[in-house]
């Protein structure tokens, strides 16, 4: 009965116009998808042919085109050694037929490739990624591995599966192959053509409760996002007058290199915990002032006792404008770092290591002053010593111009209040270090939605 039914289906089929197309009718006893996968896999293994994912243009019809079936664009003109868009007409199609409790499939295939030659070794450099390997590449990227790490892992995968031709990009990927996969994954996460549209959607939907202030980016205004989760808001309510550690990161966190600020306070265990974030496309005192005022308006009663920064005049101006009574402190490590960097430059006289150490020790002596009068006396004395030793006022002029006007921000006489015994911005630095490690190695996003529960 089944045989008669299959013969009837075959008899009623129209003869293909192309003599290269073969037709067969087979009975299906199991799962239809498993049957098609098995059929395609057999062709791929026996003939070394590869096909694109199936397209279903109508009900119960599935079309598998050659992986090189796309039409060529650009300057390659379809040359198989330059592109895999060769307009190849090879294909396999399946049409499901169900009747009287039976299932059959009409299979048509044209397995003569056009536009390329699968036996040509020059084509190997343009092969698409193996589907199984592609799954691993996507997994590694989602785990936060870098492009180079993924390339190495894919190489190990290819070798473990017995693939030895390192020119075959089906198994041996280039960094550009991995970047294309990464871009494809990002298009799924942020599917809009314009990233700003995706940001608008996220901020107005999924992340709405975490946003204190949002100014979309346009030609006339910078992007400004002030983020504070409910847990962070509760933390700040418990500590309305904290000492703040404020620091920005630029690399590895935003694709556009925008400034990403974290504001931390010290919790009851003595650890730095973030209570808000700023993301700005353009750093200025004006944009940071908007951020601080927005944060203040969303948190009634919030007024920081002091703020530790890295001698950024933009930050200094914004803090003084928003919180005029707040003490601002400069990270001592960054003070010494900035002085040292200037000393090794041509402007600093290219001082020897011993001479640089002399300047650093002089700065440390000045920092130890407990009164402003003491600082003025000690700094004047140290400047005379440095000028006498170096025979030049180049260094002392730099110190007087760049650092003495801000002495109250880094010397001890400006820190005679409760400041958590902190001389540096290390708590913020350590926090950013940990966040970057998380994103790069574990892909835990969005970090800012959970990090209020983490400590540095």
C-alpha positions as CSV (number, residue, x, y, z in Angstrom):
1,X,0.0,0.0,0.0
2,X,2.8,2.4,0.9
3,X,4.7,1.6,-2.2
4,X,1.6,2.3,-4.4
5,X,1.1,5.6,-2.6
6,X,4.7,6.7,-3.2
7,X,4.5,5.6,-6.8
8,X,1.4,7.7,-7.2
9,X,3.1,10.8,-5.8
10,X,6.1,10.3,-8.1
11,X,3.9,9.9,-11.1
12,X,2.0,13.1,-10.5
13,X,5.2,15.2,-10.2
14,X,6.1,17.7,-12.9
15,X,9.3,17.0,-14.7
16,X,12.1,19.5,-13.8
17,X,13.0,21.9,-16.5
18,X,16.7,21.5,-15.7
19,X,18.0,18.0,-16.6
20,X,20.6,18.3,-13.8
21,X,17.9,18.2,-11.1
22,X,17.1,14.8,-9.7
23,X,13.9,13.9,-7.9
24,X,13.1,11.2,-5.5
25,X,10.2,10.3,-3.1
26,X,10.9,8.7,0.2
27,X,8.7,7.5,3.1
28,X,9.3,9.1,6.5
29,X,8.7,7.1,9.6
30,X,10.3,9.3,12.2
31,X,10.9,13.0,12.8
32,X,10.9,15.1,9.7
33,X,13.6,17.5,10.8
34,X,15.9,14.6,11.8
35,X,15.3,13.1,8.4
36,X,16.4,16.3,6.6
37,X,19.4,16.8,8.9
38,X,20.5,13.2,8.2
39,X,20.1,13.6,4.5
40,X,22.1,16.8,4.3
41,X,24.8,15.5,6.6
42,X,25.3,12.5,4.4
43,X,25.8,14.7,1.3
44,X,28.2,16.9,3.2
45,X,30.3,14.0,4.4
46,X,30.3,12.1,1.2
47,X,30.8,15.0,-1.2
48,X,32.3,17.6,1.1
49,X,29.4,19.9,0.1
50,X,28.1,22.5,2.6
51,X,24.7,24.2,2.6
52,X,23.2,27.3,4.2
53,X,20.5,27.0,6.9
54,X,17.2,26.0,5.4
55,X,14.6,28.5,4.1
56,X,10.9,27.8,4.2
57,X,9.1,29.8,1.6
58,X,5.8,27.9,2.0
59,X,4.3,25.4,4.4
60,X,6.1,22.0,4.6
61,X,8.7,23.2,2.0
62,X,12.4,23.6,3.0
63,X,15.2,24.8,0.7
64,X,18.9,24.2,1.4
65,X,21.0,26.4,-0.9
66,X,24.8,26.0,-1.3
67,X,26.7,28.0,1.2
68,X,28.1,29.9,-1.8
69,X,24.8,30.7,-3.3
70,X,24.7,34.4,-2.5
71,X,25.1,36.9,-5.2
72,X,28.4,38.8,-5.4
73,X,28.6,42.5,-4.4
74,X,31.5,44.9,-4.6
75,X,34.8,44.5,-6.5
76,X,35.2,40.7,-6.1
77,X,32.8,40.0,-9.0
78,X,32.1,36.6,-7.7
79,X,35.6,35.2,-8.0
80,X,35.7,32.1,-5.7
81,X,39.2,32.9,-4.4
82,X,38.0,36.4,-3.3
83,X,34.5,35.8,-2.0
84,X,32.1,33.0,-1.1
85,X,29.3,34.9,-2.8
86,X,29.5,32.9,-6.1
87,X,25.8,32.6,-7.1
88,X,26.1,28.8,-6.9
89,X,22.9,27.1,-8.0
90,X,23.4,23.8,-6.2
91,X,20.7,23.0,-3.8
92,X,18.6,20.4,-2.0
93,X,14.8,20.9,-1.3
94,X,12.3,18.9,0.7
95,X,8.5,19.0,0.3
96,X,6.5,17.2,2.9
97,X,3.4,15.2,1.9
98,X,0.9,13.8,4.4
99,X,-2.0,11.7,3.5
100,X,-4.1,8.9,5.1
101,X,-1.7,8.6,8.0
102,X,1.4,8.3,5.8
103,X,4.3,10.8,5.6
104,X,6.5,11.2,2.6
105,X,9.0,13.7,1.3
106,X,9.7,14.8,-2.2
107,X,13.4,15.5,-2.5
108,X,14.8,17.5,-5.4
109,X,18.5,18.2,-5.7
110,X,21.0,19.7,-8.1
111,X,24.5,18.9,-6.8
112,X,26.6,20.4,-9.6
113,X,28.2,23.5,-8.3
114,X,28.4,26.6,-10.4
115,X,30.6,29.6,-9.9
116,X,33.1,27.7,-7.8
117,X,35.0,24.4,-7.5
118,X,35.0,22.6,-4.1
119,X,38.2,20.9,-5.0
120,X,40.1,24.2,-5.6
121,X,42.4,24.8,-2.5
122,X,42.3,28.5,-3.1
123,X,38.7,28.6,-2.1
124,X,39.5,27.3,1.4
125,X,40.5,30.8,2.5
126,X,37.0,32.0,2.0
127,X,35.1,29.2,3.6
128,X,32.4,30.1,6.2
129,X,32.8,28.9,9.8
130,X,31.8,25.3,10.5
131,X,28.4,25.4,12.3
132,X,29.6,23.3,15.2
133,X,32.6,25.5,15.7
134,X,30.5,28.6,15.3
135,X,28.4,27.5,18.3
136,X,31.5,27.3,20.4
137,X,32.8,30.7,19.1
138,X,29.5,32.3,20.2
139,X,29.7,30.6,23.6
140,X,33.3,31.8,24.1
141,X,32.4,35.4,23.1
142,X,29.4,35.3,25.5
143,X,31.8,34.3,28.2
144,X,33.7,37.5,27.6
145,X,36.8,36.0,25.9
146,X,38.8,38.4,23.7
147,X,39.1,37.9,19.9
148,X,42.7,36.5,20.2
149,X,41.6,34.1,22.9
150,X,38.8,32.8,20.7
151,X,41.1,32.4,17.8
152,X,43.4,30.2,19.9
153,X,40.6,28.2,21.3
154,X,39.2,27.6,17.8
155,X,42.6,26.5,16.6
156,X,42.8,23.9,19.4
157,X,39.2,22.8,18.5
158,X,40.2,22.3,14.9
159,X,43.3,20.3,15.8
160,X,41.4,18.1,18.3
161,X,38.9,17.3,15.5
162,X,41.6,16.2,13.0
163,X,41.5,19.2,10.7
164,X,45.1,19.9,9.6
165,X,44.8,22.4,6.7
166,X,45.4,25.7,8.4
167,X,44.4,27.6,5.3
168,X,40.8,26.3,5.6
169,X,38.9,29.1,7.3
170,X,36.0,26.7,8.0
171,X,38.1,25.4,10.9
172,X,41.0,27.9,11.4
173,X,39.5,31.3,12.0
174,X,41.2,34.7,11.5
175,X,40.6,37.5,14.0
176,X,38.3,39.2,11.4
177,X,36.1,36.1,11.3
178,X,35.7,36.3,15.1
179,X,35.0,40.0,14.9
180,X,32.2,39.3,12.4
181,X,30.6,36.7,14.7
182,X,30.9,39.2,17.6
183,X,29.3,41.9,15.6
184,X,26.5,39.5,14.7
185,X,25.9,38.7,18.4
186,X,25.8,42.4,19.2
187,X,23.2,43.0,16.5
188,X,21.0,40.5,18.3
189,X,21.5,42.2,21.7
190,X,21.1,45.7,20.1
191,X,19.2,45.0,16.9
192,X,18.6,48.7,15.9
193,X,20.7,50.2,13.2
194,X,21.4,53.2,15.4
195,X,22.8,52.2,18.9
196,X,21.2,55.3,20.4
197,X,17.8,53.9,19.5
198,X,18.6,50.7,21.4
199,X,19.8,52.8,24.4
200,X,16.5,54.7,24.3
201,X,14.5,51.5,24.3
202,X,16.5,50.0,27.2
203,X,16.3,53.1,29.3
204,X,12.6,53.5,28.8
205,X,11.8,49.8,29.4
206,X,14.1,47.3,31.1
207,X,16.3,49.7,32.9
208,X,13.7,52.4,33.6
209,X,13.8,52.0,37.4
210,X,17.6,52.4,37.5
211,X,17.8,55.7,35.7
212,X,17.9,59.0,37.6
213,X,18.5,61.2,34.5
214,X,18.8,60.6,30.8
215,X,19.8,63.0,28.0
216,X,19.9,61.4,24.6
217,X,22.9,62.2,22.4
218,X,22.2,64.6,19.4
219,X,24.3,66.9,17.3
220,X,23.6,69.7,19.8
221,X,24.0,67.9,23.2
222,X,26.1,65.1,24.7
223,X,24.8,61.9,26.0
224,X,24.3,61.9,29.8
225,X,23.0,58.9,31.8
226,X,22.8,58.9,35.6
227,X,22.3,55.4,36.9
228,X,21.3,54.4,40.4
229,X,19.6,51.1,41.2
230,X,17.0,50.9,44.0
231,X,19.5,49.0,46.2
232,X,22.1,51.8,45.6
233,X,19.5,54.4,46.5
234,X,18.7,52.6,49.8
235,X,22.5,52.4,50.5
236,X,22.8,56.2,50.1
237,X,19.8,56.8,52.3
238,X,21.7,55.0,55.1
239,X,24.8,57.1,54.4
240,X,23.5,60.6,53.3
241,X,26.7,62.5,54.1
242,X,29.4,60.1,53.0
243,X,33.0,60.5,51.8
244,X,32.8,59.8,48.1
245,X,35.4,58.2,45.9
246,X,34.8,59.3,42.3
247,X,36.6,57.9,39.3
248,X,36.1,57.3,35.6
249,X,37.0,54.5,33.2
250,X,37.2,54.7,29.5
251,X,38.4,51.5,27.9
252,X,36.8,48.1,27.8
253,X,33.4,49.3,29.1
254,X,31.8,51.3,26.4
255,X,32.2,50.7,22.7
256,X,32.5,54.4,22.0
257,X,35.1,55.2,24.7
258,X,32.6,57.3,26.6
259,X,33.5,58.3,30.2
260,X,31.9,55.9,32.7
261,X,32.0,57.3,36.2
262,X,31.5,55.3,39.4
263,X,30.8,57.0,42.8
264,X,31.6,54.9,45.8
265,X,31.1,55.3,49.5
266,X,32.6,53.3,52.4
267,X,30.1,50.9,54.0
268,X,30.0,49.6,57.5
269,X,32.6,47.0,56.8
270,X,35.1,49.6,55.5
271,X,34.8,48.6,51.9
272,X,34.1,50.8,48.9
273,X,30.6,50.2,47.4
274,X,29.2,52.1,44.3
275,X,26.0,54.0,44.8
276,X,25.7,55.7,41.4
277,X,27.2,55.8,37.9
278,X,27.5,58.5,35.3
279,X,27.9,57.9,31.5
280,X,28.8,60.9,29.4
281,X,29.9,61.2,25.8
282,X,31.6,64.6,26.5
283,X,33.4,65.4,29.7
284,X,33.1,68.9,31.0
285,X,32.3,70.7,34.2
286,X,28.8,71.4,32.8
287,X,28.0,67.8,32.0
288,X,29.3,66.6,35.3
289,X,27.4,69.3,37.1
290,X,24.2,68.1,35.5
291,X,25.0,64.5,36.7
292,X,25.7,65.6,40.3
293,X,22.6,67.9,40.5
294,X,20.4,65.1,39.0
295,X,21.8,62.7,41.6
296,X,21.2,65.2,44.4
297,X,17.6,65.8,43.3
298,X,16.8,62.1,43.3
299,X,18.2,61.7,46.8
300,X,16.9,64.3,49.2
301,X,19.2,64.9,52.1
302,X,22.3,63.8,50.2
303,X,25.3,66.0,50.7
304,X,28.7,64.5,50.6
305,X,31.2,65.3,53.4
306,X,34.1,65.1,51.0
307,X,35.0,63.7,47.6
308,X,38.3,62.0,46.5
309,X,39.2,62.7,42.9
310,X,42.3,62.3,40.5
311,X,43.0,66.1,40.1
312,X,40.6,66.5,37.2
313,X,39.7,70.2,37.0
314,X,36.4,69.3,35.3
315,X,35.4,67.2,38.3
316,X,36.7,69.8,40.8
317,X,34.6,72.5,39.1
318,X,31.4,70.4,39.0
319,X,31.7,69.4,42.7
320,X,32.4,72.9,43.9
321,X,29.4,74.3,42.0
322,X,27.0,71.6,43.1
323,X,28.3,71.1,46.7
324,X,30.1,74.3,47.7
325,X,30.6,73.1,51.3
326,X,32.0,69.7,50.4
327,X,35.7,69.1,50.9
328,X,37.6,67.9,47.8
329,X,40.7,65.8,48.1
330,X,43.2,64.8,45.5
331,X,44.4,61.2,45.4
332,X,48.0,61.4,46.7
333,X,49.1,58.6,44.3
334,X,47.9,60.5,41.3
335,X,49.6,63.7,42.6
336,X,53.0,61.9,42.7
337,X,52.3,60.1,39.5
338,X,51.6,63.4,37.7
339,X,54.7,65.0,39.1
340,X,56.9,62.1,38.1
341,X,55.5,62.0,34.6
342,X,56.3,65.7,34.1
343,X,59.8,65.2,35.5
344,X,60.7,62.5,32.9
345,X,59.5,64.7,30.0
346,X,61.6,67.2,28.1
347,X,59.7,70.0,29.8
348,X,60.7,68.6,33.2
349,X,64.4,68.7,32.2
350,X,64.8,64.9,31.7
351,X,65.9,64.6,35.3
352,X,67.9,61.5,36.4
353,X,66.3,59.0,38.7
354,X,68.2,60.4,41.7
355,X,67.0,63.9,40.9
356,X,63.5,62.8,40.5
357,X,63.6,61.0,43.9
358,X,64.8,64.3,45.4
359,X,61.7,66.1,44.1
360,X,59.4,63.3,45.2
361,X,60.8,63.4,48.7
362,X,60.4,67.1,48.8
363,X,56.7,66.7,47.9
364,X,56.3,64.1,50.6
365,X,57.8,66.5,53.2
366,X,55.4,69.2,52.1
367,X,52.5,66.9,52.3
368,X,53.2,66.1,56.0
369,X,52.6,69.7,57.0
370,X,49.7,70.0,59.5
371,X,49.0,73.7,59.1
372,X,48.9,76.0,56.1
373,X,51.6,78.3,57.7
374,X,53.9,75.3,58.1
375,X,53.3,74.3,54.5
376,X,54.2,77.8,53.2
377,X,57.4,77.7,55.3
378,X,58.5,74.2,54.3
379,X,57.6,74.6,50.6
380,X,59.6,77.8,50.4
381,X,62.6,76.1,52.0
382,X,62.3,73.0,49.7
383,X,62.1,75.2,46.6
384,X,65.3,77.0,47.6
385,X,67.0,73.7,48.1
386,X,65.8,72.3,44.7
387,X,66.9,75.4,42.9
388,X,70.3,75.3,44.5
389,X,70.8,71.6,43.7
390,X,69.5,71.7,40.1
391,X,70.8,75.2,39.2
392,X,67.4,76.0,37.7
393,X,63.9,77.1,38.7
394,X,62.2,75.0,36.1
395,X,61.0,72.4,38.7
396,X,60.0,74.8,41.4
397,X,58.2,77.0,38.9
398,X,56.1,73.9,37.9
399,X,55.4,73.0,41.5
400,X,54.3,76.6,42.4
401,X,52.2,76.9,39.3
402,X,50.5,73.4,39.2
403,X,50.4,72.1,42.7
404,X,50.8,74.7,45.4
405,X,47.5,76.4,44.6
406,X,45.8,73.1,45.3
407,X,47.9,72.2,48.4
408,X,44.8,72.1,50.6
409,X,43.5,69.3,48.5
410,X,46.6,67.0,48.9
411,X,48.6,68.1,51.9
412,X,47.7,66.9,55.4
413,X,46.6,70.4,56.7
414,X,43.6,70.1,54.3
415,X,42.6,66.7,55.7
416,X,42.1,67.5,59.3
417,X,38.6,65.9,59.4
418,X,37.1,62.4,59.2
419,X,38.1,61.1,55.7
420,X,38.2,57.4,56.4
421,X,42.0,57.6,56.7
422,X,42.2,57.5,52.9
423,X,44.9,59.3,51.0
424,X,44.2,57.8,47.6
425,X,41.4,56.9,45.3
426,X,42.4,53.2,45.6
427,X,38.9,52.0,46.5
428,X,37.5,53.3,43.2
429,X,40.6,52.0,41.2
430,X,40.1,48.6,42.7
431,X,36.4,48.6,41.9
432,X,37.0,49.4,38.2
433,X,39.7,46.8,38.0
434,X,37.3,44.1,39.2
435,X,34.5,45.3,36.9
436,X,36.7,45.2,33.9
437,X,37.9,41.7,34.8
438,X,34.2,40.6,35.2
439,X,33.2,41.9,31.8
440,X,36.2,40.6,29.9
441,X,36.3,37.2,31.5
442,X,32.8,36.4,32.5
443,X,30.6,38.8,30.5
444,X,28.4,39.6,33.5
445,X,26.3,42.4,32.1
446,X,24.8,44.8,33.1
447,X,27.3,45.1,36.0
448,X,25.8,48.4,37.3
449,X,22.5,46.6,37.9
450,X,24.0,44.3,40.5
451,X,27.3,45.9,41.6
452,X,25.8,47.7,44.6
453,X,25.8,44.4,46.3
454,X,29.5,43.9,45.5
455,X,32.5,45.3,47.4
456,X,35.9,46.3,46.4
